[in-house]
Every structure is written in C-alpha cells, then in structure tokens.
Amino acid sequence: MSTENKPPSCEYYEHTFSNMNRYKTKPKLQTKEKPFSCEICGSAFTLNGNLKIHMRIHKGEKPYSCKICGTAFTLNGNLKAHMRTHTGEKPFSCKICDSVFASKSTLKNHIRVHTGEKPYCCQICGSMFSFKGNLQKHLRTHTGEKPYTCKICESSFSESSSLKTHTRTHTGEKQFSCTICGKAFTQKHHLKNHIRSHTGEKPYSCKICTSSFATNLSLKNHVLIHLGHQPYACNICSARFPLKSRLDTHMRIHEGEKAYSCQVCGAAFSQNASLQKHMRVHTGEKPYSCKFCGNSFSESSTLKCHIRIHTGEKPYSCKFCKSAFPRNSALQCHLRTHTGEKPYHCLVCGLSFALRCGLNNHMRTHTGEKPYSCKICPSSFSLNSVLKSHMRTHTGERPYCCKICGSSFSQNSQLKSHMRIHTGEKPYVCNVCGSAFSRKFTLIKHVRRHTGEKPFLL
C-alpha cells in the first residue's frame, strides 16, 4: 500500500482511522485540547458538535419531541430516557441490590448510596454531596438565591419542591389523604407523620432517656431540654422554653389571648392544637385506635394511657409509699392522701375535697340534683355509683364474694362488713361505755340505750 493511500494513525496510541476527520479529532481527545468555545458563557469543548449541542441551552432549542406527550428535549439521549417513562423499561440494574433504573445516570447516582461516594464539594464550606443537584441546592444557602417565584403572591423559594408546596396554600389542594380517617394534607411527609397517630409508631428515640417521638422535629425539641438550652424566657413568670413558638404560646396564658375560636359553639382557645381537639367533640372523630382491643379515642394522650391497661405499665410512682399509677393525674390525686391537701372548696358550706369530682358530687346535696335515673323504676340518684348499686336490686347481681365462706353481696361495703364476722374486727367504739361493734348501725342503736332516744315511736 502506498504512503498516500495508507490510513492515518495516532501518534499516541496504536490506532488507525477510516478517514482524516476522525484522525484530526483523536489527538484533541488525548491532549484534552478544547478549541471550541461558547461566546456566551465561555464553556469550551473538544468537538464542534458538542458546542452546537451546548448552544441549544442558550437558544432554548429543543429539537427532539416525544410523540406521546409532546415533551421536548435538547438531546436525543434525553428523549430516549424519557420514552422509558411511557414504556416502563428499566434496562440498567444495580449489581449490589438489584434495583433497576430507566437511565444510566440514575443508576450511577444510585451506586453512590452503596459506595458512600460524594464527589461534589462546596467550595465555600467544604460540605460534600453525592449528587450535583444537592450541591446546587446547598449553594443557595450561601448565595441566598431563590429562583422559584410564586405567580400569585410573588414569594420566592430556593427549591422548586418548596414552590409546589407553597402553591397549595393558594389552591387549597390537599392531594395526600389518610386511608384510615380521610384527613388530607398538602405535603406527603405531613401525611406520613399523621399515619403514626393511628399506628402509635414512634421511630425517633432519645439517646439520653427512654422517650420516643413520632417526628424528628419533636425529638430535636426534646433533646434541647436535656441540654438545658432554653434561651427564651417569659418576662412575667420567668418560665424558660427551648423554642420561641412555645414561649409565644405560653404568653397567651398571661395575656388571656384566645385566638382560635370554634365555629360551632364559639369556644375560644389559646392554641390551635386545643381547638383541633375540641372540634372532635362536635364531629365525634376518634382517630386514635388501640391495637389490642380496637377501642378508639379522640386524643393520642388518652390512647397512651389506655394502652397501659393492656401492658400493665405504671410509670408514675408515689414517693411516700410503693403505689404506682398509669396516669400522672391519678398519682397527683393519690399524693393528697399523704399530704392531706384538699384544694377543692364548697362555696356554700365550706367543706373541702381532695378531688374535683368529690366537690361536684357534694354540690348535688345542696342543689338536690339527681342526674342518674333508673331505667326500670322511677328512682334517681345523685351519684352514678349509687345507681349501679341500685340496679343490682333489679338484676339480682352479687359481684362481691367472700373468699372464706362464699357468701356474695351486691355492694362492696356489705362484703367489708361481712368480713368482720370472720376477722372479729370491731372498729366502732362507744364513747360512753367502751363497747365495740363490727357495724356502724349497731353502734348507733347501742348509743340510744345511753341517751334514751326512741326515734321510732308513734
């Protein structure tokens, strides 16, 4: 073969080319020479064809269109990748976990999940990222750039996803619905958090104590309590809070502000969460279900206490005795048996009570109110417990049994009196002669012998 007809060869590698154009290009690839520059942004390319493709970005030229949905693309390769969204084809497989992807670039990004590779570095703070898109988002935290603008109110955002979420506040769109209770949300992660109110799942655990939380934000706020980080102080009562939002809520207690009103009955509340709980009184909604027995509750705290019936958990212990309780409120009531505290006072006669329900029951002795009526006979009672005891006179039920002789009784007080026959206990003592009795009624009859009282004479 003559020298004139011999195919050109590369001086860097043992490689020959079919034509002179390919021969001229090859040395540029090896020397990394980039003679073709963009006059707009200065980007340089090895091949003139690559420059032409790049220019489409500036011109907005998108010559490759999808025949199914009409979407247009700058590169033919992008169109091919897009077509797989219609066909469902995913030809690129991960060799580590068998996940499949529609594009090679997506697979390449996925591989970094396994390798931990983070090739994109922030030149300002040194933070590393696995994906270029994440780096670009991160850079906006330094530059303050917010390229995504709301067409309705002109608010700007650093991410397109934030703009989409914001737009729903205008449209009212709530595309994420709970399959259990039907409640809808504007954001997917809000729905995910809501679902945990039904399942009781609390995946975020405190490493300092045993507390666990349904959301990561709740955990972060909780950790601040351990760290003692409570920079927000109330200037009235000196209470401190880790978050300004909690201080703002607390201030409404002092100011008496109740900004959240019920549209049904007009009741007002200082917190939106309190209003939401109140609304369930009208709607009858009980979104919190027990996984053991299926009972439903209107508040998560009530469900939490109920669960302890099944688990037997009693986390609240008395510091005076060994008694333990499933609820803190029950412990506080119990403590009054040790301290003798009676904070609930009758405004009519001045009697004091340890429990609010005790005061409420007592007030009926003044008002004569008897709200508990028997469905069988016309009798009515001031206490529900008395109605229950009365109902046994109709049903013949005797749930209180003596473990010694097997006798049964309709009331617990009757069983207690009966037990004294076996124990010989006589707690009722006559102040005149010292005689003792097992029943109070017997003592009353005995005292009449000393007083001469005869109340049953006609």
HELIX and SHEET records of a PDB file:
HELIX    1   1 MET A   20  THR A   31  1                                  12    
HELIX    2   2 ASN A   48  LYS A   59  1                                  12    
HELIX    3   3 ASN A   76  THR A   87  1                                  12    
HELIX    4   4 LYS A  104  THR A  115  1                                  12    
HELIX    5   5 LYS A  132  THR A  143  1                                  12    
HELIX    6   6 SER A  160  THR A  171  1                                  12    
HELIX    7   7 LYS A  188  THR A  199  1                                  12    
HELIX    8   8 ASN A  216  LEU A  227  1                                  12    
HELIX    9   9 LYS A  244  GLU A  255  1                                  12    
HELIX   10  10 ASN A  272  THR A  283  1                                  12    
HELIX   11  11 SER A  300  THR A  311  1                                  12    
HELIX   12  12 ASN A  328  THR A  339  1                                  12    
HELIX   13  13 ARG A  356  THR A  367  1                                  12    
HELIX   14  14 ASN A  384  THR A  395  1                                  12    
HELIX   15  15 ASN A  412  THR A  423  1                                  12    
HELIX   16  16 LYS A  440  THR A  451  1                                  12    
SHEET    1   A 2 PHE A  36  SER A  37  0                                        
SHEET    2   A 2 ALA A  44  PHE A  45 -1                                        
SHEET    1   B 2 TYR A  64  SER A  65  0                                        
SHEET    2   B 2 ALA A  72  PHE A  73 -1                                        
SHEET    1   C 2 PHE A  92  SER A  93  0                                        
SHEET    2   C 2 VAL A 100  PHE A 101 -1                                        
SHEET    1   D 2 TYR A 120  CYS A 121  0                                        
SHEET    2   D 2 MET A 128  PHE A 129 -1                                        
SHEET    1   E 2 TYR A 148  THR A 149  0                                        
SHEET    2   E 2 SER A 156  PHE A 157 -1                                        
SHEET    1   F 2 PHE A 176  SER A 177  0                                        
SHEET    2   F 2 ALA A 184  PHE A 185 -1                                        
SHEET    1   G 2 TYR A 204  SER A 205  0                                        
SHEET    2   G 2 SER A 212  PHE A 213 -1                                        
SHEET    1   H 2 TYR A 232  ALA A 233  0                                        
SHEET    2   H 2 ARG A 240  PHE A 241 -1                                        
SHEET    1   I 2 TYR A 260  SER A 261  0                                        
SHEET    2   I 2 ALA A 268  PHE A 269 -1                                        
SHEET    1   J 2 TYR A 288  SER A 289  0                                        
SHEET    2   J 2 SER A 296  PHE A 297 -1                                        
SHEET    1   K 2 TYR A 316  SER A 317  0                                        
SHEET    2   K 2 ALA A 324  PHE A 325 -1                                        
SHEET    1   L 2 TYR A 344  HIS A 345  0                                        
SHEET    2   L 2 SER A 352  PHE A 353 -1                                        
SHEET    1   M 2 TYR A 372  SER A 373  0                                        
SHEET    2   M 2 SER A 380  PHE A 381 -1                                        
SHEET    1   N 2 TYR A 400  CYS A 401  0                                        
SHEET    2   N 2 SER A 408  PHE A 409 -1                                        
SHEET    1   O 2 TYR A 428  VAL A 429  0                                        
SHEET    2   O 2 ALA A 436  PHE A 437 -1                                        
END                                                                             
